[in-house]
Amino acid sequence: MFTKILIANRGEIACRVARTARRMGIRTVAVYSDADARAVHVAACDEAYRLGPPPPRDSYLNAARILEIARACGAQAIHPGYGFLSENEAFARACADAGVVFIGPPPSAIAAMGSKSAAKSIMGKAGVPLVPGYHGDDQDPALLAKEAARIGFPVLVKAAAGGGGKGMKIVRSAAEFDGALASARREAQAGFGDDRVLIEKYLTSPRHIEIQVFGDAHGRAVSLFERDCSVQRRHQKVLEEAPAPGMTAERRRAMGDAAVAAAQAIGYVGAGTVEFIADQDGTFYFMEMNTRLQVEHPVTEMITGQDLVEWQLRVASGEHLPAAQGQLAIRGHAIEARLYAEDPDRGFLPSIGRIAHWRMPETSARVRIDTGFSAGDEVSPYYDPMLAKLVVWGEDREHARATLLAALAGCEIAGVTTNIAFLERTVAHEAFATGRLDTGLIEKNHAALFPRPGRTPPLALVAAAVDELATLRATTQPAARVAADPHSPWLDTDAWWPLSARHAAVFAYLDGDERGEVRLSGPFEALSAVIDGKRIAVRAVREGGRWRLDVGTQRIDATVVRLGEDRLVFAPGVRRRLTYLDPLAHAGEEAQHAGHLAAPMSGTVVAVHVTIGDRVERGAPLIVLEAMKMEHTISAPAPGIVTAINFAVGDRVPEGADLVDLEDPPAA
């Protein structure tokens, strides 16, 4: 067994690998970019070395630098995690040439499965059913358009060398094809250094089911059963679970046998995942094989009781598989939710910034949290926006779902926008609750999963006002105690700036366009709150950074996070961002000119579709930004004339920057 390994990755997977290595008595070496110098994964390892500037090509994709560090520190093996260099054939070969063990499959297996086109050819010859499509080497755009028409719309354009939804576009008509192809190629080149694509028939209500396989260097391979990853947004997984709902023993055996056969056909060693697309009737087709550990591997660990990272380390060191197929069994049900720094209400745009507040539920045998973040960390534009994985286990699916809902309710993150409330709605939705899964679940239930904001819950207003009152009293009371003048204004604060329990205080907040107001009076142990003319008795006690509130007959715990004028309120069933209306502040700010289109996030300009003087219609693509490895098209909100283009291809732009100026078209 190894005595020291280097983890060529970052974030939660680096922390995850380090945790198992530490348990096995293996020393770990972290590597980091300048953006990650103080990251959690750096502190989680025994040693740490700088790679370079934040962009991945200068840091986590710098294979030569990583190998240089491995040799210098005496690491015997490199664990690549997932993403970055994990499925890079050249890096695996370079490790072998340098005498460092690559904790993953042999280069030949990566090569065989690294190209989706080549992989489908191999699987087709092995008799594994394939989705109708084009997987050829000829990448002429005219030929690709012709093949798409032959297959029949809708089709899926996919990066031949990629995964994770990058370089993947649904094309519903011939008119959309050229633009979608160009965008997919740019994303593929940026994410994988390879702009080749393949085209497949797009199934309208499929399930995404994958099989976890493991092979060793002694010719043995096993299946650790399936995971259902059907709940996705923009072709990226949101919720994963094991076992798959509705899976029969016969189908599980058939899919497992096919996956093991695929692994053995290419001499596979280590952890791998064979991914299938399945019709609702159970018919399944090979999609791809990921030659690495998957993000969602914890659900397999939860239902099998096996540590897959330990399996990786043992197999890479030359040992036999830790268990035979007959020794593996499924126990209970597990679900994983991916917590992202993104805004579901704005098309899942990534959110960038500093994490001002971070609170996660208590971990246990039923609740597991894998993360590489903590309070004070920066979410940068350079890497994937996943903050954490929340993984739960239950005796059956419904117990696991209930545990997940309770755990999500205990997640509090402020400073960046997250998808937590969206996850809560999705897990609670009837389609997910009953196991009626397909990859279009989110789109089909858009109205329920993206509801219009309702009225501000009185509980949120009360919690924010109580916290405001406590802050103001803490500020004014020290000044009052040292005031020599009994007529000092500190002793006679008005209704807005209360000093003592004798005074009433009025606090006003904006929740979107809705204004809410709370009048508080009395001591904290016996407050009186008035909202919309209704009086509510409130008792407030501060405990460990949270408020224990008795509101009428209801007792709840609430957290209030202050970010400038914003007040983020977390309580059972409540996640609200309120804006405090400071009565002493100047009323209003100059509105942004309607003709300026602002960048919705920080990013890099990768395409400009217009020139000054162009007349555009509503919805016309103007400029394309790339952030966190995904492209986002900025479109015209209304007809207009382009009067200014403020950035060029290759420019970095901050969130809120004016991208394109439009003026109203002349009257007809």
C-alpha distance (Angstrom), angle and dihedral (degrees) to the residues before:
residue distance angle dihedral
M1 . . .
F2 3.79 . .
T3 3.79 119.9 .
K4 3.83 96.3 -161.5
I5 3.80 132.6 21.9
L6 3.79 133.4 -179.1
I7 3.82 117.3 -135.3
A8 3.79 107.6 -145.3
N9 3.79 96.0 -162.0
R10 3.79 143.7 62.5
G11 3.79 142.5 -131.2
E12 3.77 125.8 25.2
I13 3.81 97.2 -13.7
A14 3.81 91.6 54.6
C15 3.82 89.2 50.4
R16 3.82 89.9 46.0
V17 3.81 93.8 53.3
A18 3.81 91.8 44.6
R19 3.82 90.9 53.3
T20 3.81 94.0 57.7
A21 3.81 93.2 40.7
R22 3.81 90.7 53.3
R23 3.82 90.6 50.9
M24 3.81 89.0 52.0
G25 3.82 93.2 48.8
I26 3.81 94.5 -109.3
R27 3.81 118.6 140.8
T28 3.80 115.6 -129.8
V29 3.80 134.2 -146.5
A30 3.80 121.4 -155.3
V31 3.78 126.5 -156.8
Y32 3.78 123.5 -160.1
S33 3.78 144.7 -178.1
D34 3.78 122.1 -130.2
A35 3.81 88.3 -97.5
D36 3.82 89.8 57.7
A37 3.81 100.7 43.1
R38 3.83 91.6 119.4
A39 3.80 96.8 31.2
V40 3.80 123.3 137.1
H41 3.81 93.4 -114.8
V42 3.81 90.7 58.9
A43 3.81 91.7 57.0
A44 3.82 91.0 43.7
C45 3.82 93.2 65.7
D46 3.80 132.4 68.9
E47 3.81 94.4 -123.5
A48 3.80 134.2 17.5
Y49 3.81 134.4 -163.7
R50 3.80 132.9 -170.6
L51 3.79 118.0 -114.8
G52 3.80 103.0 -175.1
P53 3.82 143.2 -96.0
P54 3.83 120.4 -6.8
P55 3.84 102.0 -97.2
P56 3.83 108.0 99.6
R57 3.81 93.4 -125.9
D58 3.81 88.3 60.4
S59 3.80 95.7 43.1
Y60 3.79 128.2 11.5
L61 3.82 92.9 24.3
N62 3.81 93.1 47.2
A63 3.81 96.3 107.7
A64 3.81 95.0 175.5
R65 3.79 92.7 54.0
I66 3.81 92.4 47.1
L67 3.80 92.0 51.8
E68 3.80 90.2 46.2
I69 3.82 89.5 55.6
A70 3.81 92.2 45.5
R71 3.80 92.0 54.1
A72 3.81 93.5 43.8
C73 3.80 95.3 50.9
G74 3.80 96.0 40.7
A75 3.81 97.9 -115.1
Q76 3.80 110.6 167.5
A77 3.79 95.8 -160.1
I78 3.80 141.9 18.8
H79 3.80 123.7 -137.4
P80 3.83 108.0 -158.4
G81 3.82 97.7 -167.3
Y82 3.81 108.7 -156.6
G83 3.78 129.6 -48.6
F84 3.81 120.7 17.8
L85 3.84 107.7 52.9
S86 3.81 98.2 -10.5
E87 3.81 94.7 107.4
N88 3.79 98.2 28.5
E89 3.80 110.3 126.1
A90 3.82 93.3 -165.5
F91 3.80 91.6 53.6
A92 3.81 92.3 48.9
R93 3.83 89.0 52.0
A94 3.81 91.6 46.3
C95 3.80 89.6 53.4
A96 3.80 90.6 52.8
D97 3.80 91.3 47.6
A98 3.81 89.8 50.9
G99 3.81 92.9 50.2
V100 3.81 92.7 -112.6
V101 3.80 119.6 128.6
F102 3.79 114.7 -120.6
I103 3.82 106.4 -143.0
G104 3.76 94.8 -138.1
P105 3.78 141.3 58.8
P106 3.82 123.2 -42.2
P107 3.82 116.3 -86.1
S108 3.80 90.7 -107.9
A109 3.82 91.1 60.3
I110 3.81 91.6 47.4
A111 3.80 88.9 50.3
A112 3.79 92.4 48.8
M113 3.81 93.9 51.4
G114 3.81 99.8 25.3
S115 3.78 92.9 85.9
K116 3.78 112.0 58.2
S117 3.79 88.8 -152.2
A118 3.82 93.7 53.4
A119 3.80 91.4 43.1
K120 3.79 92.2 54.3
S121 3.79 90.3 49.1
I122 3.82 90.4 53.2
M123 3.79 92.4 46.5
G124 3.78 92.2 47.1
K125 3.81 90.5 55.0
A126 3.81 88.7 48.4
G127 3.79 90.7 55.8
V128 3.81 97.4 -109.6
P129 3.83 109.5 145.8
L130 3.81 114.6 -110.0
V131 3.79 133.0 -157.8
P132 3.83 110.4 -110.2
G133 3.79 108.8 -96.0
Y134 3.79 151.6 112.3
H135 3.81 117.1 -82.4
G136 3.78 100.7 163.3
D137 3.80 132.2 133.3
D138 3.82 96.1 -122.8
Q139 3.81 103.9 98.6
D140 3.79 99.4 178.9
P141 3.84 106.0 143.7
A142 3.80 92.5 -135.2
L143 3.80 91.1 53.3
L144 3.80 91.6 47.0
A145 3.80 90.7 51.3
K146 3.81 89.9 49.7
E147 3.82 91.4 49.5
A148 3.80 90.7 49.7
A149 3.80 89.9 53.7
R150 3.82 90.2 48.1
I151 3.81 92.6 51.5
G152 3.80 90.6 46.5
F153 3.79 129.7 -122.1
P154 2.96 135.8 -52.2
V155 3.79 94.7 57.3
L156 3.78 134.0 165.9
V157 3.82 120.0 -128.1
K158 3.82 108.3 -155.6
A159 3.79 134.7 -177.7
A160 3.80 106.2 -108.1
A161 3.81 92.8 -143.9
G162 3.80 100.9 35.3
G163 3.75 149.4 70.4
G164 3.78 142.4 -179.7
G165 3.80 92.9 80.7
K166 3.81 93.5 -69.1
G167 3.77 113.6 135.5
M168 3.81 91.1 13.6
K169 3.81 122.8 126.4
I170 3.80 133.8 171.7
V171 3.80 110.3 -137.5
R172 3.79 115.4 -164.0
S173 3.81 100.2 178.5
A174 3.79 141.8 18.8
A175 3.81 89.9 -109.6
E176 3.82 90.7 63.3
F177 3.79 96.3 46.0
D178 3.81 103.9 88.4
G179 3.81 94.3 49.0
A180 3.80 93.4 45.0
L181 3.81 91.4 48.2
A182 3.80 92.4 51.6
S183 3.80 92.3 48.5
A184 3.81 93.1 46.8
R185 3.80 90.7 50.7
R186 3.81 92.7 50.6
E187 3.80 91.8 50.0
A188 3.81 91.2 45.8
Q189 3.81 92.2 50.5
A190 3.81 92.3 46.8
G191 3.80 94.6 45.5
F192 3.80 103.0 36.5
G193 3.81 107.8 12.0
D194 3.81 89.1 -117.4
D195 3.81 123.9 93.3
R196 3.82 97.9 -169.3
V197 3.81 115.9 124.7
L198 3.77 139.9 -170.3
I199 3.79 128.7 -150.5
E200 3.80 127.0 -137.0
K201 3.76 137.9 175.2
Y202 3.79 108.8 -94.3
L203 3.81 111.3 -128.4
T204 3.80 110.3 -145.5
S205 3.83 101.9 -145.4
P206 3.80 106.6 18.5
R207 3.79 131.3 150.0
H208 3.78 121.6 -134.1
I209 3.80 108.5 -137.0
E210 3.79 123.3 170.2
I211 3.80 133.9 -172.6
Q212 3.81 122.5 -138.9
V213 3.80 109.1 -137.2
F214 3.78 131.6 -177.7
G215 3.78 129.7 -167.8
D216 3.79 134.4 -177.6
A217 3.79 133.9 -152.3
H218 3.82 90.1 -103.2
G219 3.80 95.4 69.6
R220 3.80 98.9 -98.8
A221 3.81 124.0 127.7
V222 3.79 133.4 176.1
S223 3.78 139.5 -176.1
L224 3.80 119.0 -125.8
F225 3.80 89.9 -162.3
E226 3.78 132.0 -105.0
R227 3.78 140.7 -50.5
D228 3.79 125.3 -156.5
C229 3.82 110.5 -138.5
S230 3.80 98.8 168.1
V231 3.81 98.2 125.1
Q232 3.80 102.2 88.1
R233 3.78 142.0 150.2
R234 3.80 119.9 -153.8
H235 3.84 88.2 -5.7
Q236 3.79 91.3 -59.6
K237 3.79 121.7 117.2
V238 3.80 119.3 -107.9
L239 3.82 103.7 169.0
E240 3.80 126.5 21.7
E241 3.78 128.5 -177.5
A242 3.77 143.0 179.3
P243 2.93 132.7 -115.6
A244 3.81 100.8 28.0
P245 3.83 113.1 -113.0
G246 3.79 112.1 -105.8
M247 3.80 94.5 12.1
T248 3.80 112.1 152.2
A249 3.80 122.5 -145.9
E250 3.82 89.9 -117.8
R251 3.82 94.1 53.0
R252 3.80 92.0 43.7
R253 3.79 89.6 54.1
A254 3.82 92.5 47.2
M255 3.80 93.9 49.5
G256 3.79 92.3 43.0
D257 3.79 92.1 50.3
A258 3.82 91.2 49.1
A259 3.80 91.6 49.7
V260 3.81 93.7 48.4
A261 3.79 90.7 47.6
A262 3.80 89.6 51.8
A263 3.80 91.2 51.4
Q264 3.79 93.7 47.8
A265 3.81 92.0 47.4
I266 3.81 90.1 65.7
G267 3.82 98.0 36.2
Y268 3.77 92.0 -109.3
V269 3.82 120.9 -163.0
G270 3.80 125.1 -174.0
A271 3.82 132.6 5.6
G272 3.78 119.1 -17.4
T273 3.77 139.6 157.6
V274 3.78 126.2 -141.2
E275 3.79 108.5 -156.0
F276 3.79 124.4 -152.8
I277 3.77 134.3 -173.9
A278 3.80 110.2 -143.1
D279 3.78 133.9 -164.6
Q280 3.78 118.2 -132.3
D281 3.81 88.8 -103.7
G282 3.82 89.9 61.7
T283 3.80 98.6 -103.4
F284 3.79 106.8 142.2
Y285 3.81 135.9 -160.1
F286 3.79 130.2 -164.5
M287 3.82 113.5 -108.1
E288 3.79 106.9 170.6
M289 3.78 145.3 -47.7
N290 3.79 119.9 -116.7
T291 3.80 107.6 -149.8
R292 3.79 96.0 -152.9
L293 3.78 144.2 52.4
Q294 3.82 111.3 -63.5
V295 3.80 127.8 -128.5
E296 3.81 88.5 -120.1
H297 3.81 96.7 52.0
P298 3.85 92.7 114.5
V299 3.81 92.9 74.6
T300 3.80 88.8 59.0
E301 3.80 89.8 48.9
M302 3.81 90.8 50.6
I303 3.82 95.4 53.5
T304 3.83 97.4 39.3
G305 3.81 101.4 36.4
Q306 3.81 89.7 -130.6
D307 3.83 127.5 130.5
L308 3.81 104.1 -136.2
V309 3.80 93.9 -167.3
E310 3.81 88.9 56.1
W311 3.80 87.8 50.2
Q312 3.82 88.9 52.2
L313 3.79 92.8 51.0
R314 3.79 93.8 46.8
V315 3.81 94.6 46.8
A316 3.82 92.4 45.5
S317 3.81 90.1 52.5
G318 3.83 89.6 55.6
E319 3.80 101.2 -98.7
H320 3.81 125.0 137.2
L321 3.79 120.2 -101.3
P322 3.82 108.4 -74.4
A323 3.84 92.1 -125.8
A324 3.80 139.4 21.6
Q325 3.80 122.9 -127.8
G326 3.78 93.2 -100.9
Q327 3.80 91.2 54.9
L328 3.80 93.3 58.0
A329 3.79 121.5 88.8
I330 3.80 140.0 163.4
R331 3.79 119.1 -111.5
G332 3.80 120.4 -175.2
H333 3.80 126.4 -38.7
A334 3.81 133.2 -68.5
I335 3.82 132.5 -165.4
E336 3.81 128.9 -169.7
A337 3.80 124.7 -157.0
R338 3.80 119.7 -164.6
L339 3.79 113.2 -139.7
Y340 3.80 109.3 -150.4
A341 3.80 135.0 -173.4
E342 3.80 93.4 -126.0
D343 3.78 141.6 108.6
P344 3.82 112.6 -116.6
D345 3.81 90.7 -170.4
R346 3.81 90.3 59.7
G347 3.78 98.1 50.4
F348 3.82 92.8 -79.6
L349 3.79 92.3 -66.2
P350 3.81 110.3 179.5
S351 3.80 117.6 -104.6
I352 3.79 119.5 -138.9
G353 3.79 128.0 -165.6
R354 3.79 147.0 77.4
I355 3.79 121.0 -43.3
A356 3.80 102.9 -124.1
H357 3.81 96.7 178.2
W358 3.81 131.2 22.1
R359 3.79 126.5 177.6
M360 3.80 125.4 160.0
P361 3.82 130.1 -175.8
E362 3.78 120.3 -96.7
T363 3.80 113.2 -83.7
S364 3.80 122.5 -126.5
A365 3.79 141.5 148.6
R366 3.81 86.1 -67.6
V367 3.82 100.6 40.5
R368 3.80 124.1 51.5
I369 3.79 128.1 176.6
D370 3.81 122.7 -164.2
T371 3.80 112.6 -171.7
G372 3.77 144.4 143.4
F373 3.81 96.6 -158.3
S374 3.78 138.3 85.0
A375 3.80 137.0 168.8
G376 3.79 112.3 -57.5
D377 3.81 95.5 27.6
E378 3.79 121.5 128.3
V379 3.79 122.2 -123.7
S380 3.80 100.8 -144.8
P381 3.81 129.9 -158.2
Y382 3.80 91.9 -124.1
Y383 3.80 101.8 73.8
D384 3.78 143.0 41.6
P385 3.84 111.2 -66.3
M386 3.82 96.2 -131.3
L387 3.81 109.0 129.5
A388 3.78 102.0 -178.2
K389 3.78 146.6 -21.6
L390 3.79 116.9 -122.3
V391 3.81 109.3 -159.2
V392 3.80 124.9 -176.4
W393 3.81 136.6 -177.3
G394 3.79 131.6 -154.1
E395 3.78 138.6 171.0
D396 3.80 87.3 -106.5
R397 3.80 137.9 0.4
E398 3.80 96.3 -86.4
H399 3.81 92.1 50.8
A400 3.81 89.3 49.4
R401 3.81 91.7 48.5
A402 3.81 92.1 50.4
T403 3.80 90.3 48.5
L404 3.80 90.4 50.5
L405 3.81 92.4 51.7
A406 3.80 90.7 50.5
A407 3.82 91.5 47.5
L408 3.81 92.9 48.5
A409 3.79 89.0 52.6
G410 3.81 87.5 59.5
C411 3.82 94.5 54.2
E412 3.81 114.8 102.6
I413 3.81 121.3 176.6
A414 3.80 124.3 164.2
G415 3.79 132.5 176.5
V416 3.79 94.9 51.7
T417 3.78 129.1 48.7
T418 3.81 113.3 -106.8
N419 3.79 139.3 -168.5
I420 3.83 95.0 -125.6
A421 3.82 96.6 112.0
F422 3.81 89.0 46.5
L423 3.81 90.2 52.1
E424 3.80 90.2 50.8
R425 3.80 91.1 53.2
T426 3.81 92.2 46.6
V427 3.81 95.4 49.1
A428 3.82 90.2 46.6
H429 3.81 93.9 47.7
E430 3.80 117.1 111.5
A431 3.82 93.6 -124.6
F432 3.80 92.3 57.5
A433 3.81 93.7 38.2
T434 3.80 91.4 56.5
G435 3.81 94.3 43.0
R436 3.82 95.3 -115.1
L437 3.77 92.4 147.9
D438 3.78 133.6 170.6
T439 3.80 135.1 143.3
G440 3.81 90.4 -97.8
L441 3.81 95.9 56.4
I442 3.81 94.0 110.8
E443 3.80 95.0 45.4
K444 3.82 93.6 45.3
N445 3.80 92.3 51.7
H446 3.78 96.6 39.7
A447 3.81 96.3 131.8
A448 3.81 93.1 54.6
L449 3.80 96.1 40.5
F450 3.81 95.0 45.6
P451 3.81 102.6 38.7
R452 3.78 122.7 175.5
P453 3.81 109.7 -102.1
G454 3.79 111.5 -89.2
R455 3.77 127.0 -147.2
T456 3.78 116.2 -56.9
P457 3.82 108.3 -91.4
P458 3.83 109.8 -115.4
L459 3.80 86.9 -132.0
A460 3.81 90.6 63.0
L461 3.80 91.7 50.8
V462 3.81 92.3 47.7
A463 3.81 93.4 49.2
A464 3.82 92.5 48.1
A465 3.81 92.2 46.9
V466 3.81 93.5 47.8
D467 3.80 90.0 52.0
E468 3.82 90.2 46.7
L469 3.78 91.2 51.1
A470 3.80 92.3 49.6
T471 3.80 91.3 49.9
L472 3.80 93.6 49.4
R473 3.79 93.7 46.9
A474 3.79 90.5 48.7
T475 3.80 88.1 53.1
T476 3.82 99.4 44.9
Q477 3.80 102.9 37.1
P478 3.85 96.5 66.9
A479 3.80 89.0 51.8
A480 3.79 91.2 48.3
R481 3.79 92.9 51.0
V482 3.81 92.1 57.3
A483 3.81 95.9 41.9
A484 3.81 108.7 117.7
D485 3.80 94.0 -169.8
P486 3.82 112.1 79.4
H487 3.82 86.8 -154.1
S488 3.82 92.9 53.6
P489 3.82 113.3 140.3
W490 3.82 87.1 -126.2
L491 3.81 86.2 70.5
D492 3.79 94.1 47.4
T493 3.77 104.8 46.4
D494 3.77 117.3 169.5
A495 3.77 128.0 -121.0
W496 3.82 91.4 -77.3
W497 3.78 99.2 49.9
P498 3.83 107.1 41.9
L499 3.77 121.7 -170.5
S500 3.76 104.7 176.9
A501 3.75 140.6 23.2
R502 3.81 89.7 -99.4
H503 3.80 92.9 74.4
A504 3.80 130.7 72.8
A505 3.79 118.2 -133.2
V506 3.79 127.4 -156.6
F507 3.81 120.1 -151.4
A508 3.80 123.4 -174.1
Y509 3.80 128.4 -165.6
L510 3.77 139.5 -179.0
D511 3.81 119.5 -135.3
G512 3.78 102.4 -173.5
D513 3.79 102.2 -55.1
E514 3.80 94.4 -22.2
R515 3.79 120.1 100.1
G516 3.81 119.2 -149.9
E517 3.77 128.6 -173.7
V518 3.81 133.2 -164.0
R519 3.82 127.8 -170.4
L520 3.82 113.4 -158.3
S521 3.77 129.3 -172.3
G522 3.78 137.8 162.1
P523 3.81 134.3 40.9
F524 3.80 119.5 -46.3
E525 3.78 91.9 -106.7
A526 3.83 89.9 57.4
L527 3.80 110.7 21.5
S528 3.76 125.3 166.9
A529 3.82 116.4 -146.4
V530 3.80 124.2 -167.6
I531 3.82 118.3 -162.8
D532 3.82 122.0 169.9
G533 3.78 88.9 -13.0
K534 3.80 93.7 -54.8
R535 3.80 119.3 119.3
I536 3.82 118.6 -140.4
A537 3.79 127.1 -174.2
V538 3.81 111.8 -128.4
R539 3.79 132.3 -173.5
A540 3.81 115.8 -169.6
V541 3.80 129.0 -167.8
R542 3.81 125.0 173.2
E543 3.83 112.0 -134.8
G544 3.81 123.5 173.5
G545 3.78 96.2 -27.3
R546 3.82 93.9 -45.6
W547 3.78 133.9 93.0
R548 3.80 119.9 -117.6
L549 3.80 100.9 -153.6
D550 3.78 129.2 -171.1
V551 3.81 102.7 -163.5
G552 3.76 108.9 -178.3
T553 3.80 103.4 -51.9
Q554 3.81 94.6 -22.6
R555 3.83 124.2 95.4
I556 3.80 118.2 -161.1
D557 3.79 140.6 158.3
A558 3.80 115.4 -126.4
T559 3.79 135.5 -176.7
V560 3.80 121.7 -154.2
V561 3.81 117.9 -165.2
R562 3.80 118.2 -166.3
L563 3.83 116.2 -147.2
G564 3.78 109.5 169.8
E565 3.79 105.4 -63.0
D566 3.82 92.0 -17.4
R567 3.80 122.2 99.3
L568 3.80 114.5 -162.7
V569 3.79 111.1 -158.7
F570 3.81 121.5 -161.2
A571 3.80 119.6 -174.4
P572 3.82 136.8 132.8
G573 3.79 105.5 -56.6
V574 3.81 91.4 -2.6
R575 3.81 129.8 102.4
R576 3.76 108.8 156.6
R577 3.78 138.1 159.2
L578 3.80 109.8 -152.9
T579 3.79 125.6 -177.0
Y580 3.79 114.1 -138.9
L581 3.80 112.6 -131.5
D582 3.78 102.4 -142.1
P583 3.81 106.8 -153.1
L584 3.80 91.3 -150.6
A585 3.78 95.2 51.3
H586 3.79 122.0 98.4
A587 3.75 111.1 -91.8
G588 3.77 112.8 -106.2
E589 3.73 134.1 -22.0
E590 3.76 130.0 -114.9
A591 3.77 107.4 -80.3
Q592 3.75 119.6 -121.6
H593 3.78 112.3 -101.2
A594 3.76 108.3 -100.0
G595 3.80 91.6 -132.1
H596 3.81 94.9 63.8
L597 3.81 116.6 89.4
A598 3.81 107.1 -152.2
A599 3.81 126.4 -151.7
P600 3.83 107.1 -104.6
M601 3.82 89.8 -150.7
S602 3.78 142.1 1.6
G603 3.79 112.9 -81.3
T604 3.79 150.0 121.7
V605 3.79 124.2 -80.9
V606 3.81 108.4 -119.9
A607 3.80 100.7 167.7
V608 3.81 139.5 16.4
H609 3.80 114.4 -162.2
V610 3.82 100.7 -176.1
T611 3.78 141.1 51.8
I612 3.79 130.8 -148.6
G613 3.78 110.5 -76.8
D614 3.80 95.7 28.0
R615 3.78 116.9 138.2
V616 3.82 109.9 -137.6
E617 3.77 134.0 -171.9
R618 3.78 127.4 -136.7
G619 3.82 110.4 -72.8
A620 3.80 95.5 20.2
P621 3.85 112.4 144.4
L622 3.81 110.5 -110.8
I623 3.79 108.6 168.7
V624 3.81 136.4 -4.3
L625 3.82 123.2 -139.3
E626 3.81 125.3 -163.7
A627 3.80 117.6 -151.1
M628 3.80 130.0 160.7
K629 3.83 90.3 -0.4
M630 3.82 94.6 -57.8
E631 3.81 131.8 101.4
H632 3.81 123.6 -126.3
T633 3.81 121.3 -168.4
I634 3.82 118.8 -144.5
S635 3.80 108.6 -148.7
A636 3.79 133.7 -167.4
P637 3.83 110.6 -92.0
A638 3.81 91.4 -154.3
P639 3.82 140.3 -4.0
G640 3.78 112.5 -66.8
I641 3.79 151.7 134.2
V642 3.82 119.1 -93.7
T643 3.81 106.5 -122.8
A644 3.81 100.8 167.5
I645 3.82 139.9 13.9
N646 3.76 107.4 -163.0
F647 3.81 101.5 -173.2
A648 3.80 136.9 41.8
V649 3.79 133.5 -148.1
G650 3.80 109.2 -69.2
D651 3.81 95.7 26.0
R652 3.81 119.7 130.0
V653 3.81 112.2 -133.2
P654 3.82 129.1 -166.7
E655 3.78 122.9 -132.4
G656 3.80 110.4 -84.3
A657 3.81 95.8 23.7
D658 3.81 116.9 141.5
L659 3.81 105.9 -107.1
V660 3.79 105.5 173.6
D661 3.81 131.8 4.9
L662 3.79 120.2 -142.8
E663 3.78 131.2 -174.9
D664 3.77 127.6 -163.5
P665 3.80 113.9 -88.1
P666 3.81 116.2 -110.0
A667 3.78 115.5 -88.9
A668 3.78 113.7 -93.9
